Structure formats: structure tokens, C-alpha cells
Amino acid sequence: MTEIKLSYVQKLIAGRPLFTIQSLTASDSAHIGIVGRNGAGKSTLAHMLTGEDHDFEGQLIVNAPVVYVPQIAPTFEQSGGQAMLARVRAALNKRPEILILDEPSSNLDETHQDWLAKQLRQFRGLLLLISHDRQLLNAVTTETWAVANQEFQAYPGNYAQYQAITRQQLATQEAAYTRQHRHLQDLKKATQARHEKAQRIRKGSSRMTAAERANSKSLREATAAKMDRSAKKLVERGEREVTVAKPFTQSGFKLVATDFPRFTGKTVVTALNVTLAAYGKTLLTRATFQIKPGARVALVGPNGSGKTTLLEAVLAGQTRGLTLAPAAKVGVFNQDMTALNGELTVWQTVRRASNLPDQTIRNVLGALGLPARFYPQLVAELSGGELVKLQLVRILVGNYNVLMLDEPTNYLDVDALDALADYLQNYPGTVIFVSHDEPFRTAVATRTLTLKHQQLVDPNTVPHRAQSATVDLPLLRFKYDQLMADSNAKTADIQALKRKIDAATKN
């Protein structure tokens, strides 16, 4: 029987506990999702199971060969999605008894995401799937190992079922905490009332004569002392009762438009009959579109269709017909962690990149999973997922009014994904992003540009239909404005286009 068994395991990093495991068992053809925040120890657990990491306490049994596909590896001039597909295919072809995949859906387009889910559902070995991809986890897994508060726990069912269980646990904890809070308030009031009564007894009635006050002093003191002891017993009773921890809730934050550079102009990006090629391959032919200030535009399409190339071309400013407005101050996220100085702390890295108030920066860091305990930590000590978060925060809070984000959702945990979506929904500038995470795109994008078969499909443009008299008047006017601004444009071309506009207007 194929089996993985962990008992009383503790993993330390630099002398500090990373996680503990009381008991986890997996056998035969189980499909287990491993979930948790970045840096919590998911990939470290994978390295322990493969035998790469022996530095831990406790018992670990793995009685069959393990094939492991890491989340980050050399791409050998392939796109990130193509490189991951190659690694997954090679792993599946080995027909392993135990397969561990670390973020296998990162960079995969929708077609290949579906392919991956189908392959993993059909996999007959023991599967451990480290992922933040909720769709993949729900489609593939039947059990969940979750790490939270530095401890791994097993839950029955896929990610959605795990979420339902934890939501119910949170609701139960909140109700218990509320009852406890009210009960402690009642005890506090009762204690205060008894102390006050004891004071009144000691003082005696104002109607007492001096003789009555003197004669009753010892009795009044004894009675008051009894009341004080009764109050003390209430305090001790409260201290003996089991306390319920206050449930953790993430505080929100507000973005203010004046905190970012002002954009002046009507268009951020303009493209007129743009053709793109890379590595000897044509990616885009005669694409025309505009991106207006404040838009949140998602670029979608199959792996290798040219999404990243288009972003790079906009930035480079050397492609004919493709222009970026001079007022655009662009922050670029592309998961290039070499841009981060490993000798700086987390706080130094972000503070130097931003003009926002300290508290706003703290809120963004916390929301994306880098709370105060990370501030003094050196960048070089961060995990891969934490580096992604830091680079992302550095861009989000930077002095920009346009964000270009290439796969910002890769390697982010679910809490960070939700926080990022909320941030971008409220961002006062323009956002152009690439992401294969459909729920994230749905939450964030106000417009989608699709790249497929060397064409760009723009919902803002009416497609030309064969034998149709429909004319795209806004597009004609846009082309006319572009020609008028082009010092090299021919007068005959401008006049011809003006006649087309006049004809369309009359119709």
C-alpha cells in the first residue's frame, strides 16, 4: 500500500517554528490539496516528503518513490505556461506512485487548465496538489491539508468543502466569543456593584447617630469584607473559565486619488493597425484599440498568443502605431524578483518606493499577507510567494497612475488574491493586466481584450461583416484623429478617410 504518514513533526527555520503536524496520513490513490498562506510551509513540506529536507523533528514515512514538480524552474526560452506544461507532462509520463505538484496551473491558459484538471482527475496514484487555484482544487481533490497558525490540519473534501467547514468554525467561534464577552461584562458589572455596596456599608447611613455608627462599625466592616470576598470570587470565577480567542478579521483601507500622480489626457494607450512579432513568429496583425483612463483591462488568450509581448511593446514605445500617453507613469509587475535588493528589509523596500502614508502602506502589506512581523525581515530571507507579494506591493503603492501587471495572481494565496482584487477595484488609476485566473478577472476587469489567431478581439469595436453596410463610425473617427496627429500622414489618405466619415454620418 502506498502511504505517507507524518506524526508529531515540527519544522524550525532559523530556530523559529514554521509549522507542526500532530498527525497526517495519505494512502493509495488519495488526491489531497495542500493550502495555506504564502510562506506558511507548503513547499517546505514537499521538500521534506521528497527527501530533500531532513532538518525536522518527528516521524515521516514515505514508502514509495516520489515525483515532484516545483513551482519555479528554468523555462529554457519557453513561456512560463509552456515550461510548466512540459514539466507536468514529463512527470505524468513517469506514472509515479506519488506525485507532488507545486502550483501547476500557474501561467496556464484556460484550455490547458482544463487539460490539467482532466489529467489529474484521471491520475491513479497518490496526488499531493499544492495550489491556490480554487477551480483546480475543487475539480481534482477529495481531501485538504491546510496550514494555518503554524499547524497543519486535515479536512475532508475539496477546497470548497474545506472553506465551508472553516466558515462554520469561524461563525461558531464568533458566537462563542460574543457570549463570552457579554458574560465577562456581566461579571464585571456584578463585581463593581458588590464593591460599591461594600463601600456604602462601611460608610453607613447618613441618618445614623454617632453612637449608632460607633456601635455598628465592626459589624459593618465584617459585612463589607464579606461583600468584597464575594466580588473577588466572581473575578476568580471569570479567570478560571475557558477563554475563546477573538476571531481574526482583516481591516480594510481606502485609496485616495490625490495620493497618486494625476493623469491628464483622454487616452492612455492607442493602437492603430498594430502588427507584433517575436522570435520569428507573427503574434498580432493590424490590431486597433484604445484604453481610456480609469479602465481595468484584462488581456486574455492562449499561452504564446502575445499578451506579454504586447505589454512590453507598449512600454518600449518602438512599435509603429502603438503609443503610450506621455502623462502615463507606469508601474510594471512581471515577477522579476531580481529587481529586489536582498540586503534591504521588507519595510525599507516598500517605503522607498512609495509616497503614500505609512498607515496606508501597512494596510496594503497586511492585506496581501505581509503583516508587521515581516517589516524587519531581509528580502533575501523571504519565500518565493512572499517575494511575489513584496514586489507586487512595491508596484501597487508606487508613484504611478497606470499599472501593468503580468500574471500578478501567480503564487498568491487565496486571501491575497481577494485583497488584490479589492485593491484594484478601488485603484484610482488605469490597470492593464494579464491573468488566467477567471474569478479574479471577473472581479477586476471592466473590459477584456482577447488575443487569438493573430487577431485582437475588442468588444468596443464593431467587427466588419461581409456584405454588410454597417460602418464603425467611432473607429473611423479615431483613425482620422490619428492621421491628423501624424506629421508623416498623406493628405490624400486624410481626405479619403474624411469622405468615409461624412458618408457614414449621412447614413
Secondary structure, 3 states (H helix, E strand, C coil): CCEEEEEEEEEEECCEEEEEEEEEEEECCCEEEEEECCCCCHHHHHHHHHCCCCCCEEEEEECCCEEEECCCCCCCCCCHHHHHHHHHHHHHHCCCCEEEEECCCCCCCHHHHHHHHHHHHHCCCEEEEECCCHHHHHHHCCEEEEEECCEEEEEECCHHHHHHHHHHHHHHHHHHHHHHHHHHHHHHHHHHHHHHHHHHHHHCCCCCCHHHHHHCHHHHHHHHHHHHHHHHHHHHHHHHCCCCCCCCCCCCCCCCHHHCCCCCCCCCEEEEEEEEEECCEEEEEEEEEEECCCCEEEEECCCCCCHHHHHHHHHHCCCCCEEECCCCCEEEECCCHHHCCCCCEHHHHHHCCECCCHHHHHHHHHHCCCCHHHCCCEHHHCCHHHHHHHHHHHHHCECCCEEEEECCCCCCCHHHHHHHHHHHHHCCCEEEEECCCHHHHHHHCCEEEEEECCEEECCCCCCCCCCCCCCCHHHHHHHHHHHHHCCCCCHHHHHHHHHHHHHHHHC
